[in-house]
Amino acid sequence: MSITWGSVSGWWALLCPVVGLLYAWLMYRQPVQLNKTLHYILFAVRAVVVTILALLLVSPLIKSTSYQAQKPLVLVAQDNSESIKLFKDSVSANSWTNALTSLQKQLGDKYEVQESHFDKTLHNNLDFSFSGKQTDISNALHQLNDRYINRNIGAVILATDGLYNVGADPSYEAKNFKSAIYTIALGDTVPRRDLLISNVNYNKTAFLGNDFIIEVLAEAYQSNGETMRLTVAEDGRQVYSQNITVNSSAYKEVIPIKLNADKKGVRRFTINVAPVKNELSVQNNTETIYVEVLDARQKVLLLYDAPHPDVSVIKQAIESNKNYEVKTSLTADAGTLKVNDYSAIILYQLSADGYNKVNPILQSSTPVWFIAGTQTDLQAFNNAQKLVRVSAGRTESQEVFAEPVPGFSAFTLSDSTKNKLAKMPPLMAAFGNYEINGDALVLLKQKIGNVSTAYPLLAFSGNTGKKAAVLTAEGLWRWQLAEYREYCNHHATEELLTQAIQYLTANANRQRFRVYASKNVFDEGEDILLNAELYNDALELINTPDVSIELKNTDSKKYSFVFSRNGNSYQLNAGPLPVDEYTYTASTTLGKQRFTANGRLTVTQLNLEAKQSAANHQLLRSIAQGSGGKMLYPSQAGHLAQLIRQNENVKTIEYEDKHYSDLIDLKWVFFALLLLLSTEWFLRKREGEV
């Protein structure tokens, strides 16, 4: 512990004893009825007290230094995906599982071991059930690095077969670690006798009566001379078969298959390769795909005055849902279009003349989405719709960020999309004041810089007969580019625009009660999300009565739920359901009328872990060597503790912690002053000087 000085020079401290002595002299210079010894004692006490008080005014800093030892952290990440169990090597699993479970005991108290297992995400503790349906090694490494940031990470142990089917190349994420990575190479790199369907390329939608093509990537290993029999069955009925001669030990071929969409709805196609003798695994011989056969697309009309990159973004995003077809047209050609052919109309940044040309459209019952921007005539915009009013005294624009509104209930966006939208770059909006209609439903608010506002960015109406939407800013192309740069996809932009259009067109046929799933096909383990809408006689959205739903699988097992109210509609998260096909019937009663709605959904099995049978030890060797670690085989896993102890970089680090505090913060100073003053008062009182 030592004394240092802040903004005040330390030379002032030399004056403090002078001030103390001068104060004591002034106080005790007059003759007092005290003996000489006591007089000097009281003089000294008063001088010390005033000196300390003067020092407190100078405000010196007390520097204290402490040292904290941090043991090296050894992180264990164990692959718990199905591929470890499906394609295990000839070495007993005990050789490496025992090494991992006993690592802390072998290393001793000088090391700290943190255990985890991973599949698609990272989980605490070890787990040797090998039940994970997907593998993301890169994400596991990323989560480990984030979880133990600023810790003394001495080594990382990665036990896996090197096979991943989700996420990026883990080599890049491994470079973010400053410590050695020891990899345990599970599985076998030698291809064994195996026939499999590696991949199927297909469109998820087709139109009734049309032919469509699926492309099957068939592979065969160590099966030269065998005949591969490929069949396709539609809902259990065989619709295609072909015999393929395998002419190499590592055979691959893309087989195009033409099928016909002869029935409406979600159709299941099972693609199968007949197994051969002594095959390694038959689990990868079958692949099931689902194709939604549509009767016809809903048409959306997009009108604009002048070309803009947003127009292309909106068209691409909406058409990512095959239920919709977008026609783009200049407002100059609006008079030649048949409005009744379209389920919704988007008016993008129209001028006053543009709004005059589309006036017949505004008078129709077709839902309209108004999009404003820097080129919009705001007076005409305000007159054309009653949802949002913009008051701008000058033709200036400003950047606005999107801020999702938690209470929005017209439809559901995924949490991932909401998080992405909040991080998107700003859009351009007119500078001014924004007012919303009292019954408007606001999905996104404007955030200007770091300031949240009540101004709407994206709002919806729909409690009356005609639905409408308003977007008050332009620049969606920025979102598309930013999302692709960050995530290599456009999922959030597409989900926002398609959900908006789906909401606008949802009740175009004036159906009073409607129930629909967020999508028709769900992956295994994914939450089943459903929405419901109920309209009264005036076609106003309400949710007064209860809505119940019953889902039934192919074995007639029933799952019953009750929808939750959300805003003016209903929502249900049924959680994950077993792999199967389900039909559902929802019902509710409004007054004396009973309404029912039916539909279908499918939960598909994830079979990604069976697509690759040969382990990727080259990846594990590259990760280990690049970090200064070593790749071990399962039989060598018992040497892990020895390798870590021999690594000179894996050591205890002692952190120096310097702490500065004001002298006045020290409690003993207060008690010292109190004791000195009390002593002085007591002695003076006893001698009759008080």
Buried (B, 14 or more C-beta within 10 A) or exposed (E): EEEEBEEEEEEBBEEBBEBBBEBBEEBBEEEBEBEEEBBEBBBBBBBBBBBBBBBBEBBBBBEEEEEEEEBBBBBBBBBBBBBBBBBBBEBEBEBBBEBBBEBBEBBEEEBBBBBBBBBBEBBEEBBBEBEBBBBBBBBBBBBBBEEBEEBBBBBBBBBBBBBBBBBBEBBEBBEEBEBBBBBBBBBBEEBBBBBBBBEBEBEEBBBBEEEBEBEBBBBBBBBEEBEBBBBBBBEEEEBBEEEBEBEEEEBEBEBEBEBBBEEEEBBBBBBBBBBBEEBBBBEBBBBBBBBBBBEEBBBBBBBBBEEBBBBBBBBBBBBBBBBBBBEBEEBEEBEEBEBEEBBBBBBBBBBBEBBEBBEEBBEBEBBBBBBBBBBBBBEBBBEBBEBBBBEBEEEEBBBBBBBBBEEBBBBBBBEEBBEBBEEBEBBBBBBBEBEBBEEBBBBBBBBBEEEEEEBBBBBBBBBEEEBBBBBBBBBBBBBBBBBEEEEEEBBBBBBBBBBBBBBBBBBBEEEBBBBBBBBBBBBBBBEBBBBBBBBBEEBBBBBEEEBEBBBBBEEEEEBEBEBEBBBBBBBBEBEEBEBBBBEBBBBBEBEEEEBEBEBBBBBBBBBBBBBBBBBBBEBBBBBBEEBBBBBBBBEBBBBBBEBBBEBEEBEEEEEEEEEEEEBBEEEEBEEBBEEBEEBBBEBBEEBEEE
